[in-house]
Structures are given as C-alpha cells and as structure tokens.
Amino acid sequence: MPKLSIIIPAYNEEKRLPTTLQSVSDYLKKQNYSWEVIVADNASTDGTGRIAEEWSKKDKAFKHLVVHEAGKGATIKRAMERAVGEYRLFMDADNATTLDHIEFFWPHLEGGYDVVIGSIEVAGSTIEEKAGWHRRFLGKLAKLIIRFVALPGIMDSQRGFKCFSKRSAEIVFKKQTIGRWGFDIEILLISRRNGFKIKEVPVQWKNLGESKVTLGAYVSTFIDLFKIKLNDLAGKYKA
C-alpha cells in the first residue's frame, strides 16, 4: 500500500496538465515514501487523455483513469474509490496549490486528524489572483453563506487541495451524492457527521485568471447547498 495517493481531476487540461504532472513527479521522487498519482480524466475531448496515458506508460506509479461522469465531484469520487493510499489527496490540474504543501499537512494527519484541507482564509495563507472583482466578491459571499448554512467554523471549504485518511475516505466518498461544484461542502459535512476531525491549513494559492469556474457554477453550488442541507436534515450523512 502506498503512503500517499494523489488524485488530479482533469477535463480538457492538455495545456496545463504536463507542467503539473512534471511538478508532481519532481516532488514525489525526492520523497522516501511510496506513492501513486491518479489522473482522473473526465472524458476529455482534447489531448488530456493522451498526456495522462503517456505518463502512465513511462512510470507505473502514474495511472490514467477515464471517468464518464458529470462534474468534478463525481470524477473525484470515482478516483477516491480507485485509490489505495494510506492518505488520499486531491489537487487541481492547474497546480494552483503545489504538492509540496502536503508537508504542512503531515503533522496534522499523523497527529490524529482524519481530514486536512488547504485554505486561503486562515492566517499564513498567500494569494496570487487575477480574477475580476465580481468573482472575488461572489467567492467571499459564498463562503459566508456556506458557513452559515452547513459548515460553521470552516473558513474556506472550496479550495481544491484536500487530504483524507484511508479510514475517512472509505466512508466519506461512499456517502457522497453531489457530483458538481458543491461536492466540497458535502464531503466536509459528511466528515463531521461521522466524527472525523478536520484541520484547516494555510496554503499558497495562485489563480492566474484561467479558472473554469463560471458564474453559473456559483448558482449550481447554491442549489447543491440546498440539497445538502435537506440530506443532512433527513439524517443521510450520519454514521
């Protein structure tokens, strides 16, 4: 069993994926523990699949998983079900938060926390952002609403850099129902309802203005939030 599984969900990422995979590989090859990388390719129509397949052929620790699901959350769910690591991390294909941040996670993961998440809303985080003011405003507003409705105390539920212990991953992702943008909220709420300790850790995050998160994604997230609240009230997330 590898110590760490890294899941990279990707949809039409042929431009950014090679740089990210090289960065991930360079970091991992310096470590003294075993690992695997799963590129979860959501039926991309560009060269994403070819790139992932090439990496899997030259290094058996890299795996290409083709997922025919709707949404990032569903893609990560399938990859988490495939992963076998003692700890299981997902990160964005644009390398917005680089893999070396896992070094700040280990003390918490090995010290009793089941879920450790990257955050740009806690002290010590740094942000390089080129998004428009309206997107920054919507992001702040969304975080406030998410905290009020579902996740009090968690400052940033939406960052694409989260790590789960094997024990928590096998329970949380089995219960996951949301396949699109709101899945982050759901998996953290499931974690809480099943007694898993969550730690929020500051990270460096770079948004170079090429985000695939549209204004429609915010609407979708709020719809998902309503569904999650109903599921929670119905007791669907309990241990």
PyRosetta script that sets phi, psi and omega in degrees:
from pyrosetta import init, pose_from_sequence

init()
pose = pose_from_sequence("MPKLSIIIPAYNEEKRLPTTLQSVSDYLKKQNYSWEVIVADNASTDGTGRIAEEWSKKDKAFKHLVVHEAGKGATIKRAMERAVGEYRLFMDADNATTLDHIEFFWPHLEGGYDVVIGSIEVAGSTIEEKAGWHRRFLGKLAKLIIRFVALPGIMDSQRGFKCFSKRSAEIVFKKQTIGRWGFDIEILLISRRNGFKIKEVPVQWKNLGESKVTLGAYVSTFIDLFKIKLNDLAGKYKA")
pose.set_psi(1, 124.7)
pose.set_omega(1, 175.7)
pose.set_phi(2, -67.4)
pose.set_psi(2, 153.1)
pose.set_omega(2, 177.1)
pose.set_phi(3, -71.1)
pose.set_psi(3, -38.9)
pose.set_omega(3, -173.0)
pose.set_phi(4, -131.5)
pose.set_psi(4, 129.2)
pose.set_omega(4, 169.6)
pose.set_phi(5, -105.9)
pose.set_psi(5, 131.1)
pose.set_omega(5, 177.0)
pose.set_phi(6, -113.5)
pose.set_psi(6, 123.5)
pose.set_omega(6, -179.5)
pose.set_phi(7, -109.6)
pose.set_psi(7, 127.4)
pose.set_omega(7, 179.2)
pose.set_phi(8, -121.4)
pose.set_psi(8, 99.9)
pose.set_omega(8, 176.9)
pose.set_phi(9, -71.8)
pose.set_psi(9, 137.8)
pose.set_omega(9, -175.4)
pose.set_phi(10, -144.8)
pose.set_psi(10, 131.8)
pose.set_omega(10, 172.0)
pose.set_phi(11, -135.0)
pose.set_psi(11, 115.1)
pose.set_omega(11, -178.7)
pose.set_phi(12, 50.5)
pose.set_psi(12, 58.2)
pose.set_omega(12, -176.8)
pose.set_phi(13, -115.5)
pose.set_psi(13, 31.5)
pose.set_omega(13, -175.5)
pose.set_phi(14, -62.9)
pose.set_psi(14, -26.2)
pose.set_omega(14, -179.1)
pose.set_phi(15, -78.3)
pose.set_psi(15, -38.2)
pose.set_omega(15, -173.8)
pose.set_phi(16, -98.6)
pose.set_psi(16, -25.2)
pose.set_omega(16, -173.2)
pose.set_phi(17, -62.7)
pose.set_psi(17, -42.5)
pose.set_omega(17, -178.8)
pose.set_phi(18, -57.5)
pose.set_psi(18, -42.9)
pose.set_omega(18, 179.6)
pose.set_phi(19, -65.1)
pose.set_psi(19, -40.8)
pose.set_omega(19, 179.3)
pose.set_phi(20, -65.0)
pose.set_psi(20, -45.6)
pose.set_omega(20, -179.7)
pose.set_phi(21, -63.8)
pose.set_psi(21, -37.1)
pose.set_omega(21, 178.0)
pose.set_phi(22, -66.6)
pose.set_psi(22, -41.8)
pose.set_omega(22, 178.1)
pose.set_phi(23, -62.5)
pose.set_psi(23, -43.9)
pose.set_omega(23, 179.0)
pose.set_phi(24, -63.0)
pose.set_psi(24, -45.8)
pose.set_omega(24, -180.0)
pose.set_phi(25, -62.4)
pose.set_psi(25, -44.8)
pose.set_omega(25, -179.3)
pose.set_phi(26, -59.6)
pose.set_psi(26, -40.6)
pose.set_omega(26, -179.4)
pose.set_phi(27, -69.5)
pose.set_psi(27, -49.3)
pose.set_omega(27, -173.8)
pose.set_phi(28, -64.6)
pose.set_psi(28, -34.0)
pose.set_omega(28, -177.5)
pose.set_phi(29, -70.7)
pose.set_psi(29, -9.5)
pose.set_omega(29, 176.2)
pose.set_phi(30, -93.2)
pose.set_psi(30, -4.9)
pose.set_omega(30, -175.0)
pose.set_phi(31, -92.3)
pose.set_psi(31, 157.1)
pose.set_omega(31, -178.2)
pose.set_phi(32, -101.7)
pose.set_psi(32, 19.8)
pose.set_omega(32, 177.0)
pose.set_phi(33, -122.1)
pose.set_psi(33, 162.1)
pose.set_omega(33, 179.9)
pose.set_phi(34, -82.3)
pose.set_psi(34, 155.2)
pose.set_omega(34, -174.8)
pose.set_phi(35, -157.2)
pose.set_psi(35, 166.3)
pose.set_omega(35, 171.6)
pose.set_phi(36, -142.8)
pose.set_psi(36, 150.8)
pose.set_omega(36, 176.1)
pose.set_phi(37, -122.3)
pose.set_psi(37, 126.7)
pose.set_omega(37, 178.0)
pose.set_phi(38, -114.7)
pose.set_psi(38, 113.0)
pose.set_omega(38, 172.6)
pose.set_phi(39, -87.6)
pose.set_psi(39, 110.1)
pose.set_omega(39, -177.8)
pose.set_phi(40, -92.4)
pose.set_psi(40, 95.7)
pose.set_omega(40, -174.0)
pose.set_phi(41, -89.2)
pose.set_psi(41, 110.2)
pose.set_omega(41, -177.1)
pose.set_phi(42, -82.4)
pose.set_psi(42, 66.3)
pose.set_omega(42, 176.4)
pose.set_phi(43, 49.8)
pose.set_psi(43, 49.3)
pose.set_omega(43, -179.0)
pose.set_phi(44, -61.6)
pose.set_psi(44, 150.9)
pose.set_omega(44, -179.7)
pose.set_phi(45, -104.4)
pose.set_psi(45, -0.5)
pose.set_omega(45, 177.3)
pose.set_phi(46, -105.6)
pose.set_psi(46, -147.3)
pose.set_omega(46, -176.1)
pose.set_phi(47, -90.8)
pose.set_psi(47, 12.6)
pose.set_omega(47, -178.7)
pose.set_phi(48, -57.0)
pose.set_psi(48, -47.7)
pose.set_omega(48, -179.0)
pose.set_phi(49, -61.6)
pose.set_psi(49, -41.0)
pose.set_omega(49, 179.1)
pose.set_phi(50, -62.7)
pose.set_psi(50, -42.8)
pose.set_omega(50, -180.0)
pose.set_phi(51, -63.8)
pose.set_psi(51, -46.0)
pose.set_omega(51, 179.7)
pose.set_phi(52, -62.5)
pose.set_psi(52, -39.6)
pose.set_omega(52, -179.7)
pose.set_phi(53, -67.4)
pose.set_psi(53, -38.9)
pose.set_omega(53, 178.1)
pose.set_phi(54, -61.5)
pose.set_psi(54, -42.2)
pose.set_omega(54, 178.7)
pose.set_phi(55, -66.0)
pose.set_psi(55, -37.5)
pose.set_omega(55, -179.4)
pose.set_phi(56, -68.1)
pose.set_psi(56, -27.7)
pose.set_omega(56, 179.8)
pose.set_phi(57, -78.6)
pose.set_psi(57, -32.7)
pose.set_omega(57, -178.2)
pose.set_phi(58, -89.6)
pose.set_psi(58, -15.4)
pose.set_omega(58, 178.9)
pose.set_phi(59, -147.8)
pose.set_psi(59, 112.0)
pose.set_omega(59, -174.9)
pose.set_phi(60, -65.6)
pose.set_psi(60, -14.9)
pose.set_omega(60, 177.2)
pose.set_phi(61, -75.7)
pose.set_psi(61, -13.3)
pose.set_omega(61, 176.0)
pose.set_phi(62, -96.5)
pose.set_psi(62, 129.9)
pose.set_omega(62, -178.0)
pose.set_phi(63, -123.5)
pose.set_psi(63, 140.8)
pose.set_omega(63, 178.7)
pose.set_phi(64, -107.7)
pose.set_psi(64, 112.6)
pose.set_omega(64, -179.9)
pose.set_phi(65, -111.4)
pose.set_psi(65, 116.9)
pose.set_omega(65, 177.0)
pose.set_phi(66, -89.9)
pose.set_psi(66, 124.6)
pose.set_omega(66, -176.7)
pose.set_phi(67, -117.5)
pose.set_psi(67, 128.6)
pose.set_omega(67, 177.7)
pose.set_phi(68, -107.9)
pose.set_psi(68, 72.4)
pose.set_omega(68, -178.3)
pose.set_phi(69, -132.2)
pose.set_psi(69, 163.6)
pose.set_omega(69, 178.2)
pose.set_phi(70, -98.4)
pose.set_psi(70, 106.6)
pose.set_omega(70, 172.4)
pose.set_phi(71, 112.1)
pose.set_psi(71, 155.6)
pose.set_omega(71, 179.9)
pose.set_phi(72, -63.3)
pose.set_psi(72, -42.1)
pose.set_omega(72, -178.5)
pose.set_phi(73, -61.6)
pose.set_psi(73, -43.2)
pose.set_omega(73, 178.8)
pose.set_phi(74, -65.8)
pose.set_psi(74, -36.2)
pose.set_omega(74, 178.6)
pose.set_phi(75, -64.1)
pose.set_psi(75, -45.5)
pose.set_omega(75, 179.8)
pose.set_phi(76, -66.4)
pose.set_psi(76, -38.0)
pose.set_omega(76, 177.8)
pose.set_phi(77, -57.5)
pose.set_psi(77, -48.2)
pose.set_omega(77, -179.8)
pose.set_phi(78, -62.7)
pose.set_psi(78, -41.4)
pose.set_omega(78, -179.6)
pose.set_phi(79, -68.2)
pose.set_psi(79, -38.4)
pose.set_omega(79, 177.3)
pose.set_phi(80, -62.8)
pose.set_psi(80, -34.8)
pose.set_omega(80, 177.6)
pose.set_phi(81, -69.5)
pose.set_psi(81, -26.3)
pose.set_omega(81, 178.6)
pose.set_phi(82, -85.0)
pose.set_psi(82, -28.2)
pose.set_omega(82, -175.3)
pose.set_phi(83, -65.6)
pose.set_psi(83, 150.7)
pose.set_omega(83, -178.4)
pose.set_phi(84, -128.0)
pose.set_psi(84, 5.4)
pose.set_omega(84, -176.1)
pose.set_phi(85, -69.7)
pose.set_psi(85, 157.6)
pose.set_omega(85, 174.5)
pose.set_phi(86, -64.9)
pose.set_psi(86, -32.2)
pose.set_omega(86, 173.5)
pose.set_phi(87, -129.5)
pose.set_psi(87, 145.2)
pose.set_omega(87, -172.0)
pose.set_phi(88, -132.9)
pose.set_psi(88, 113.3)
pose.set_omega(88, -174.3)
pose.set_phi(89, -111.4)
pose.set_psi(89, 139.0)
pose.set_omega(89, 166.2)
pose.set_phi(90, -116.0)
pose.set_psi(90, 143.5)
pose.set_omega(90, -178.2)
pose.set_phi(91, -140.4)
pose.set_psi(91, 158.5)
pose.set_omega(91, -176.1)
pose.set_phi(92, -78.3)
pose.set_psi(92, 149.2)
pose.set_omega(92, -178.0)
pose.set_phi(93, -68.5)
pose.set_psi(93, -17.9)
pose.set_omega(93, 179.9)
pose.set_phi(94, -86.7)
pose.set_psi(94, 1.3)
pose.set_omega(94, 177.4)
pose.set_phi(95, 62.0)
pose.set_psi(95, 30.4)
pose.set_omega(95, -178.4)
pose.set_phi(96, -58.1)
pose.set_psi(96, -37.4)
pose.set_omega(96, 170.3)
pose.set_phi(97, -121.4)
pose.set_psi(97, 118.5)
pose.set_omega(97, -172.3)
pose.set_phi(98, -76.7)
pose.set_psi(98, 156.1)
pose.set_omega(98, -172.3)
pose.set_phi(99, -63.0)
pose.set_psi(99, -25.4)
pose.set_omega(99, -178.2)
pose.set_phi(100, -63.4)
pose.set_psi(100, -12.8)
pose.set_omega(100, 175.2)
pose.set_phi(101, -64.9)
pose.set_psi(101, -16.6)
pose.set_omega(101, 178.0)
pose.set_phi(102, -59.9)
pose.set_psi(102, -22.4)
pose.set_omega(102, 179.2)
pose.set_phi(103, -63.1)
pose.set_psi(103, -29.9)
pose.set_omega(103, 177.8)
pose.set_phi(104, -80.5)
pose.set_psi(104, -13.8)
pose.set_omega(104, -179.6)
pose.set_phi(105, -86.0)
pose.set_psi(105, -34.1)
pose.set_omega(105, -171.8)
pose.set_phi(106, -54.8)
pose.set_psi(106, -45.3)
pose.set_omega(106, -179.5)
pose.set_phi(107, -56.9)
pose.set_psi(107, -33.8)
pose.set_omega(107, -179.5)
pose.set_phi(108, -80.3)
pose.set_psi(108, -43.3)
pose.set_omega(108, 179.3)
pose.set_phi(109, -62.4)
pose.set_psi(109, -40.7)
pose.set_omega(109, -178.6)
pose.set_phi(110, -86.3)
pose.set_psi(110, -4.5)
pose.set_omega(110, 179.9)
pose.set_phi(111, -105.4)
pose.set_psi(111, 9.4)
pose.set_omega(111, 173.5)
pose.set_phi(112, 121.1)
pose.set_psi(112, -8.1)
pose.set_omega(112, 177.4)
pose.set_phi(113, -84.7)
pose.set_psi(113, 137.4)
pose.set_omega(113, 179.2)
pose.set_phi(114, -89.7)
pose.set_psi(114, -27.4)
pose.set_omega(114, -176.8)
pose.set_phi(115, -133.7)
pose.set_psi(115, 125.7)
pose.set_omega(115, 176.4)
pose.set_phi(116, -125.4)
pose.set_psi(116, 129.1)
pose.set_omega(116, -174.3)
pose.set_phi(117, -124.7)
pose.set_psi(117, 142.4)
pose.set_omega(117, 174.7)
pose.set_phi(118, -75.7)
pose.set_psi(118, 145.7)
pose.set_omega(118, -175.9)
pose.set_phi(119, -144.5)
pose.set_psi(119, 144.5)
pose.set_omega(119, 172.4)
pose.set_phi(120, -109.2)
pose.set_psi(120, 13.5)
pose.set_omega(120, -177.7)
pose.set_phi(121, -116.6)
pose.set_psi(121, 12.5)
pose.set_omega(121, 176.6)
pose.set_phi(122, -120.0)
pose.set_psi(122, 157.6)
pose.set_omega(122, -176.0)
pose.set_phi(123, -57.8)
pose.set_psi(123, 135.4)
pose.set_omega(123, 178.9)
pose.set_phi(124, 103.8)
pose.set_psi(124, -12.3)
pose.set_omega(124, 179.3)
pose.set_phi(125, -78.6)
pose.set_psi(125, 155.1)
pose.set_omega(125, 175.7)
pose.set_phi(126, -132.0)
pose.set_psi(126, 147.0)
pose.set_omega(126, -174.3)
pose.set_phi(127, -131.9)
pose.set_psi(127, 132.2)
pose.set_omega(127, 170.4)
pose.set_phi(128, -121.2)
pose.set_psi(128, 106.7)
pose.set_omega(128, -169.6)
pose.set_phi(129, -131.5)
pose.set_psi(129, 137.6)
pose.set_omega(129, 177.3)
pose.set_phi(130, -120.4)
pose.set_psi(130, 13.5)
pose.set_omega(130, 179.3)
pose.set_phi(131, -72.0)
pose.set_psi(131, 156.9)
pose.set_omega(131, 179.3)
pose.set_phi(132, -68.6)
pose.set_psi(132, 161.0)
pose.set_omega(132, -177.4)
pose.set_phi(133, -60.8)
pose.set_psi(133, -34.0)
pose.set_omega(133, -178.7)
pose.set_phi(134, -64.9)
pose.set_psi(134, -36.7)
pose.set_omega(134, 179.5)
pose.set_phi(135, -71.2)
pose.set_psi(135, -38.4)
pose.set_omega(135, 177.2)
pose.set_phi(136, -64.4)
pose.set_psi(136, -40.8)
pose.set_omega(136, 178.4)
pose.set_phi(137, -63.2)
pose.set_psi(137, -45.6)
pose.set_omega(137, 179.6)
pose.set_phi(138, -63.3)
pose.set_psi(138, -36.8)
pose.set_omega(138, 178.4)
pose.set_phi(139, -63.1)
pose.set_psi(139, -44.4)
pose.set_omega(139, 178.6)
pose.set_phi(140, -64.0)
pose.set_psi(140, -43.6)
pose.set_omega(140, -179.5)
pose.set_phi(141, -64.0)
pose.set_psi(141, -42.7)
pose.set_omega(141, -179.5)
pose.set_phi(142, -61.2)
pose.set_psi(142, -41.9)
pose.set_omega(142, -179.8)
pose.set_phi(143, -62.6)
pose.set_psi(143, -39.9)
pose.set_omega(143, 178.8)
pose.set_phi(144, -63.0)
pose.set_psi(144, -44.5)
pose.set_omega(144, -178.8)
pose.set_phi(145, -66.3)
pose.set_psi(145, -42.3)
pose.set_omega(145, -179.9)
pose.set_phi(146, -61.8)
pose.set_psi(146, -42.3)
pose.set_omega(146, 178.5)
pose.set_phi(147, -63.3)
pose.set_psi(147, -41.7)
pose.set_omega(147, -177.2)
pose.set_phi(148, -68.1)
pose.set_psi(148, -41.6)
pose.set_omega(148, -173.1)
pose.set_phi(149, -83.8)
pose.set_psi(149, -40.2)
pose.set_omega(149, -168.4)
pose.set_phi(150, -132.3)
pose.set_psi(150, -34.0)
pose.set_omega(150, -168.9)
pose.set_phi(151, -131.2)
pose.set_psi(151, 63.9)
pose.set_omega(151, 177.7)
pose.set_phi(152, -59.5)
pose.set_psi(152, 136.0)
pose.set_omega(152, 178.2)
pose.set_phi(153, 94.1)
pose.set_psi(153, -18.2)
pose.set_omega(153, 176.9)
pose.set_phi(154, -96.6)
pose.set_psi(154, 115.7)
pose.set_omega(154, -171.7)
pose.set_phi(155, -77.4)
pose.set_psi(155, -32.6)
pose.set_omega(155, -175.4)
pose.set_phi(156, -143.1)
pose.set_psi(156, 96.7)
pose.set_omega(156, -177.4)
pose.set_phi(157, -87.9)
pose.set_psi(157, -11.5)
pose.set_omega(157, -166.8)
pose.set_phi(158, -102.1)
pose.set_psi(158, 2.3)
pose.set_omega(158, -177.7)
pose.set_phi(159, -71.0)
pose.set_psi(159, 137.3)
pose.set_omega(159, -176.8)
pose.set_phi(160, -84.8)
pose.set_psi(160, 51.8)
pose.set_omega(160, 178.8)
pose.set_phi(161, -151.8)
pose.set_psi(161, 91.3)
pose.set_omega(161, -174.5)
pose.set_phi(162, -135.7)
pose.set_psi(162, 141.0)
pose.set_omega(162, -179.5)
pose.set_phi(163, -126.2)
pose.set_psi(163, 137.8)
pose.set_omega(163, -178.5)
pose.set_phi(164, -124.4)
pose.set_psi(164, 143.3)
pose.set_omega(164, 170.2)
pose.set_phi(165, -69.4)
pose.set_psi(165, 159.5)
pose.set_omega(165, 177.3)
pose.set_phi(166, -54.3)
pose.set_psi(166, -45.7)
pose.set_omega(166, -177.6)
pose.set_phi(167, -59.6)
pose.set_psi(167, -47.0)
pose.set_omega(167, -178.5)
pose.set_phi(168, -72.5)
pose.set_psi(168, -39.9)
pose.set_omega(168, -178.2)
pose.set_phi(169, -60.3)
pose.set_psi(169, -40.3)
pose.set_omega(169, -176.7)
pose.set_phi(170, -68.1)
pose.set_psi(170, -23.4)
pose.set_omega(170, 177.7)
pose.set_phi(171, -93.2)
pose.set_psi(171, -47.4)
pose.set_omega(171, -173.7)
pose.set_phi(172, -63.0)
pose.set_psi(172, -49.4)
pose.set_omega(172, -173.3)
pose.set_phi(173, -76.4)
pose.set_psi(173, -19.3)
pose.set_omega(173, 172.9)
pose.set_phi(174, -68.6)
pose.set_psi(174, -33.8)
pose.set_omega(174, -179.0)
pose.set_phi(175, -87.0)
pose.set_psi(175, -12.8)
pose.set_omega(175, -176.9)
pose.set_phi(176, -62.0)
pose.set_psi(176, 134.1)
pose.set_omega(176, 178.5)
pose.set_phi(177, -121.3)
pose.set_psi(177, -21.8)
pose.set_omega(177, -176.2)
pose.set_phi(178, -86.1)
pose.set_psi(178, 126.3)
pose.set_omega(178, -176.0)
pose.set_phi(179, -101.6)
pose.set_psi(179, -14.4)
pose.set_omega(179, -175.9)
pose.set_phi(180, -106.0)
pose.set_psi(180, -145.9)
pose.set_omega(180, -166.1)
pose.set_phi(181, -64.4)
pose.set_psi(181, -26.6)
pose.set_omega(181, -177.1)
pose.set_phi(182, -80.2)
pose.set_psi(182, 3.6)
pose.set_omega(182, -175.0)
pose.set_phi(183, -61.7)
pose.set_psi(183, -32.1)
pose.set_omega(183, 179.9)
pose.set_phi(184, -58.7)
pose.set_psi(184, -43.2)
pose.set_omega(184, 179.2)
pose.set_phi(185, -60.7)
pose.set_psi(185, -46.1)
pose.set_omega(185, -175.9)
pose.set_phi(186, -64.5)
pose.set_psi(186, -45.9)
pose.set_omega(186, -176.4)
pose.set_phi(187, -67.4)
pose.set_psi(187, -30.1)
pose.set_omega(187, 177.0)
pose.set_phi(188, -74.3)
pose.set_psi(188, -37.1)
pose.set_omega(188, 177.6)
pose.set_phi(189, -68.2)
pose.set_psi(189, -41.0)
pose.set_omega(189, 175.6)
pose.set_phi(190, -59.7)
pose.set_psi(190, -41.8)
pose.set_omega(190, 178.8)
pose.set_phi(191, -58.1)
pose.set_psi(191, -46.5)
pose.set_omega(191, 179.3)
pose.set_phi(192, -62.9)
pose.set_psi(192, -46.3)
pose.set_omega(192, -176.3)
pose.set_phi(193, -66.1)
pose.set_psi(193, -19.9)
pose.set_omega(193, 179.5)
pose.set_phi(194, -103.1)
pose.set_psi(194, 13.0)
pose.set_omega(194, 171.5)
pose.set_phi(195, 80.1)
pose.set_psi(195, 15.5)
pose.set_omega(195, 179.6)
pose.set_phi(196, -86.2)
pose.set_psi(196, 132.0)
pose.set_omega(196, -179.2)
pose.set_phi(197, -75.3)
pose.set_psi(197, 133.2)
pose.set_omega(197, -179.2)
pose.set_phi(198, -113.9)
pose.set_psi(198, 133.3)
pose.set_omega(198, 176.5)
pose.set_phi(199, -121.3)
pose.set_psi(199, 130.2)
pose.set_omega(199, 178.5)
pose.set_phi(200, -100.2)
pose.set_psi(200, 124.1)
pose.set_omega(200, -173.3)
pose.set_phi(201, -121.9)
pose.set_psi(201, 135.8)
pose.set_omega(201, 179.1)
pose.set_phi(202, -67.1)
pose.set_psi(202, 141.6)
pose.set_omega(202, 177.7)
pose.set_phi(203, -134.3)
pose.set_psi(203, 165.6)
pose.set_omega(203, 170.1)
pose.set_phi(204, -92.4)
pose.set_psi(204, 129.0)
pose.set_omega(204, -176.2)
pose.set_phi(205, -128.4)
pose.set_psi(205, 129.9)
pose.set_omega(205, -179.8)
pose.set_phi(206, -117.7)
pose.set_psi(206, 117.6)
pose.set_omega(206, 173.9)
pose.set_phi(207, -112.8)
pose.set_psi(207, 104.8)
pose.set_omega(207, -174.5)
pose.set_phi(208, -90.5)
pose.set_psi(208, 18.4)
pose.set_omega(208, 174.4)
pose.set_phi(209, 86.3)
pose.set_psi(209, 9.8)
pose.set_omega(209, -179.6)
pose.set_phi(210, -112.5)
pose.set_psi(210, 23.9)
pose.set_omega(210, -178.2)
pose.set_phi(211, -63.0)
pose.set_psi(211, 144.2)
pose.set_omega(211, 176.8)
pose.set_phi(212, -93.0)
pose.set_psi(212, 6.7)
pose.set_omega(212, 178.0)
pose.set_phi(213, -81.6)
pose.set_psi(213, 109.4)
pose.set_omega(213, -178.4)
pose.set_phi(214, -91.8)
pose.set_psi(214, 172.5)
pose.set_omega(214, 175.4)
pose.set_phi(215, -61.6)
pose.set_psi(215, -33.0)
pose.set_omega(215, 177.3)
pose.set_phi(216, -63.5)
pose.set_psi(216, -27.4)
pose.set_omega(216, 179.6)
pose.set_phi(217, -65.5)
pose.set_psi(217, -33.1)
pose.set_omega(217, 177.9)
pose.set_phi(218, -66.3)
pose.set_psi(218, -41.1)
pose.set_omega(218, 177.7)
pose.set_phi(219, -63.1)
pose.set_psi(219, -44.8)
pose.set_omega(219, 178.9)
pose.set_phi(220, -59.8)
pose.set_psi(220, -40.1)
pose.set_omega(220, -179.8)
pose.set_phi(221, -63.7)
pose.set_psi(221, -41.9)
pose.set_omega(221, 179.8)
pose.set_phi(222, -67.6)
pose.set_psi(222, -34.9)
pose.set_omega(222, 174.6)
pose.set_phi(223, -64.4)
pose.set_psi(223, -43.6)
pose.set_omega(223, 177.1)
pose.set_phi(224, -61.4)
pose.set_psi(224, -39.6)
pose.set_omega(224, 179.9)
pose.set_phi(225, -59.9)
pose.set_psi(225, -40.5)
pose.set_omega(225, 177.7)
pose.set_phi(226, -62.9)
pose.set_psi(226, -44.1)
pose.set_omega(226, 178.8)
pose.set_phi(227, -63.0)
pose.set_psi(227, -41.8)
pose.set_omega(227, -179.5)
pose.set_phi(228, -63.2)
pose.set_psi(228, -42.4)
pose.set_omega(228, 179.1)
pose.set_phi(229, -61.4)
pose.set_psi(229, -42.9)
pose.set_omega(229, 178.6)
pose.set_phi(230, -64.0)
pose.set_psi(230, -42.9)
pose.set_omega(230, 177.6)
pose.set_phi(231, -60.1)
pose.set_psi(231, -41.4)
pose.set_omega(231, -179.2)
pose.set_phi(232, -65.8)
pose.set_psi(232, -44.4)
pose.set_omega(232, 178.7)
pose.set_phi(233, -63.2)
pose.set_psi(233, -29.5)
pose.set_omega(233, 178.9)
pose.set_phi(234, -82.7)
pose.set_psi(234, -1.7)
pose.set_omega(234, 177.3)
pose.set_phi(235, 78.6)
pose.set_psi(235, 18.7)
pose.set_omega(235, -175.4)
pose.set_phi(236, -73.2)
pose.set_psi(236, -16.3)
pose.set_omega(236, -176.9)
pose.set_phi(237, -101.6)
pose.set_psi(237, 0.8)
pose.set_omega(237, -176.2)
pose.set_phi(238, -66.9)
pose.set_psi(238, 157.1)
pose.set_omega(238, 178.4)
pose.set_phi(239, -63.2)
pose.dump_pdb("model.pdb")
